[in-house]
């Protein structure tokens, strides 16, 4: 079935809008630092992150973690800015959504929202110099 010009243009516009929301590869370090700015004690968070990574099957790449976290925050209305108050608010909403949807993981005997575990894993990669 042929695609109409209108449908093709609408799809292209949607793809451009989606791409504009995604962080560029070069700005991934900025995104990571923005996300980690909400962590009070990166060493403790990193220890939890290391535990989760070591007990999880499949590799977790830091860039994928940062992008997944950003997507979770965008889903909660995050503007993409670095305002700490907004970031904490959106993170709290993402964590609540994880609990509501059963998206939890066990880390060092604790039940954490997947978003929290991913943020801790990102802290681990940062403190280990693996970004």
N, C-alpha and C positions, 0 to 999 in steps of 0.2 A: 504494500500500500504506500503510495507516494506521500511524502510529508509536504504540507503546504508551506508557502513562504512565511506566513504568519506564525505557524507552529515552530518553524526553524528559527525565526528571529526571537521568539519568546524563549526558546530553549537556550539560545546563545546569550540572551540578556540574563537569564537565570544563572547560567554557568559563570558569566562575568561577575555577577553579584556574589556568587558563592566564592569565587577565587579571590575577590577583594576582601572577604572576611578571613581568609586563611593567611596565617603569618608566612612571610617570605622566609626562605632558607637562611638568608643573611641576618634576619631579625630574630632567629630562633633563640639566640643567646639572650636577647632583650626580653623575649617572652618568658624564658626560663627564669631569669632574675626577677621579673615581675611576679611570677607565680610563687617563687620561693620567698618573696618579701613578707608573706603572711606568716611564715614560720618563725616562732620565737627562739627555739633551740634547734638549730639545724643538725647538730651532732646526734641528739636523741632521735629526731625524725629520721636521720640517715640510718641509724641502727635498726629502726623498724623497717625502713625501706630495704635494707640489705637482707633482713630476715625474710621479708615477703618475696624478694627476688630469688633468694636461694631455695625457697620451698615451692616455687611456682614453675610449672612446666612451660617451656617456650621462652624465647628471648624477649626482653623488653628493651627497645631502643629509646634512648633519652628523647630524641626529637619526636618520636611517636607519642611518648608519654606527655610531653609538653603540649602537643597538638590535641591529644585526647582531652587533657584537662581544660584547655582553652575551649574546646567544643562543648564540654559539660558546663562551663561557666557561661558561654554564649547562650546555651539553651535556657539558662536562668536569667537572661537579660543583661549579661555583662557587656559593657560598651567596648571592651578591649583596652581601656585605659589603665593607668597605674595608680589610681586613687585607692589607697589602702582600705578605706571604709567601704567603698563599693566592692572591692575585691573580696573582703571578708564576708560581706553580706551575700554575695553571689556564691561564694564557696560554701557558706552555711546552707544555702538553698540547695546546692548540688548534693551535699552530704545528706540532707533530709530526703531528697528525691531518691538517692541510692537506697537508703533504709526503707523507704516506702515501696520501692520496686524490688527489694530483696537482693540488691547488688552489694553484698557484704563479703568480706574475706576475713580469714583468721590469720592474725599476725601476732606472734609471740604470746599466744593464748588470749588475745583480745579480738573482739569482733569489730572491725572497722568498715566504714563505707569504702567502696572501691575508690572513690575520689580521694579519700584520705590516704589510702595505701599507695596510690599512684603519686601523690604529692610527696610522700615519704621516700618512695623509690627515686623520684627526681632529686630529692635532697641527697640521697646516697650517691647518685651519679655525680652531683656537683661537688660534694665534699671529697669524693674519691678521685676527682680530676678526670672523670670519664666523659665529660660533655664535649 
